[in-house]
Amino acid sequence: MKKFPVVFDLETKYTFREYAEPKKLGITVLSVYDYATGVGKTYTEGELAMVFPVFEKASYLIGYNIDSFDLPVLQAYYPGDITHFATLDILGYIKDKIGRRLALNDVASTTLGVKKSGHGLMAIEYYKEGKWEELKKYCLDDTMITKQLFEYGLKYKEINYLTENGKAVIRVDWGKYMEDQGKNETAMTLPF
């Protein structure tokens, strides 16, 4: 059975100012775009168990800062070892190429001409105010922007960012993330 990548993002209840440990930040919502189904969907904290089989069937998990942030936060909920998932962390890829981190909004606006619909602290406010629809939309928007950035890199083999001298190019080679099966062999939530 062919495996496909899954793009995801999540939002938390707290910031690192409140808790230094990622596992204590708590998840409010998690959004995915599953290339196997062509569907984007958002899950609340109480529905997270439904997303684990999707991750376990994926060839790769793709996101922006997922290795350093999203996956460590998710580990508090996942019954297996989250580090067993094969990933493409676009922010990690950028840092390896240019030696520094760039905000998703900066890369997306330069590469795609689109901006995020908000920022992470706003998502925490949505949660505190009980604005679930706005929170879900914000999270899914970030997932879809990350998907568009990934697809742009697949098609044009580059993504862009701004410097004081203008637009700069980061060459990317992401074809394998759509072609091979990854190394995901984790099955901690699938029925036996």
N, C-alpha and C positions, 0 to 999 in steps of 0.2 A: 504494500500500500504506500503510495507516494505521500510524503509529508510536506507541509507547507509552513511558512513562517507566520508568526502572530506578532503584530505591533501592539504595544500596550503602554499605558500610563496610569498612575494612581495619584490620589490626593489623600492627605493626612489630616488628622484631627489637631495635631500639635506641630510646633516647629522645633528646631534644634535649640532654640533659646529656652524652651521648656524642658526638653529631654535630650540629652547628648547621645543616647543609645537609639539607633534606628528602630529596633523592635518595640520601643515604647511610644512611637509616634502615632500609632493607630491608623487604620485605613477608613476613610469615609466612602470613597467610590474607586473603582478600577474599571477602566475602559479598554476594550480590545478591538482590533480589526483583525479578523481571521481570514487569511488568504485562501484557506480551504473552502470556506463558505461564501466569501465575498461580503461578509456582514460585519458592521460595527455594532458593538453592544456595550452597555455599561452595567456593572454589578455593584450593589451596595455591600457594605461590610458583612451583613448577614447572608449574602448570596455568594461569597467568595469560593465556597466549596464547589460551586458550579463551574468556576473558571479553571480550576486545577486540571481536570481532564483535557480541557482545550490546550493548556500549556504542555501537558504531557504528550499530546499527539503532535505538537508542533516540531518542525525541523529546527527552527531558531526562534528565540524571543528577541524582538527588535524594539528599541526605545531610545530615549534621550536621557542619559545619566542613570540607566537602570542598574548597572553593575555596582555603582557606589551608593545609590539611593533606593530606588524602587524595590529591587530584589532583597536587600537587607531588611527593609520595612516589611515586605511580604513574608519573610521567613517566620515571623511571629505567628502566622496563620497557617503556613504550609506544613503538613506532617512529615515531609521528607527533607532532603538536603537541597535547598534552593540553588546551591552552587553547581549542581549537576546539569542545569539547563545550559544549552549552547546559546550564546547571545551575540548580537551585534549592538553594542552600545555606541550610538553615533557620536555622543559627546566624547567618549573614550577614544574613538577613532580619530576625532578632530585633535584631541590633546596629543595623541601619539604623533600626528602629522606635523602640527605647528607649535607644539610645546606649551600650549595654554588652552584654557577652557573658554568657550563662547556660549552665550545664552541662546536657547532655541529661537527666541524671537528675533535675534540679530541674524542668525543664519537663515531662518525662514523668510524674513523680509528681504534680504539681499538675494537669496537664491530663487524664491518663489514669488516674491512681491506680495506676500500675505503676512499678516500679523496675528499673534495670539489674541484670543478674546478677553484675556485678563492676565492675572499673575497668581502664583501659589498662595500668597497671603489672602488674596480675595477669596480663594476657594475655602480657606479655613473660616473666613467670615460667613460665607454661604452656609457652611455646616453649622456654625454657632447660631445662625439666624433661622435654621430650618428651611432654607431655600434649596430644596433637593433638586428641583428641575434645573435651576441655574447651575448648580454644582455638577450635575450629570452632563449637562451640555458643555460646560467648560472643560471637563476632563476628556470627553469624547472629541471635542475640537482639537485639543492638544495631541491626542492619538492620531487624528486624521492629518494634522499638519506634519507630524513625524512620518506618517505613511507617505505623504506627498514628497517630503524631503528625500526619503529612501528611494522612491520611484524616480525622482529627478536624477539622483545619483546613479541609479541603474541605467537610465536612458542616456545620460550625457557624460557619465563617468567623471563628474565633478560636482561640487557644491561650492557656494560662495559666501564670503563675509566681507565687511567693510573694514578698511584700515584708514589711517590718516591720509594715505595716498590714493584712496579709491577702492574699487572692488578687487578682492584677492580671490584666487582660485585654490581649492583643495582638491587634488585628484583623488578619485575613489575607485575602487574595484570591488563592487558588491555583487557581482553576478552569481557567485557561489551561494549566496543566501537564498536565491530563488531556485537553485539547481540541485544542491546536494541535500542529503538527509539529516545533516547535523549529527550531534552525538547524544541527543536526548534518548536515554533509555530508562528514565525514571518512571515508575508506575506506582506511586504511593497512594493514589486515590481511585485508580481504575478498579472495577470489579474483577475478581479472579474467577 
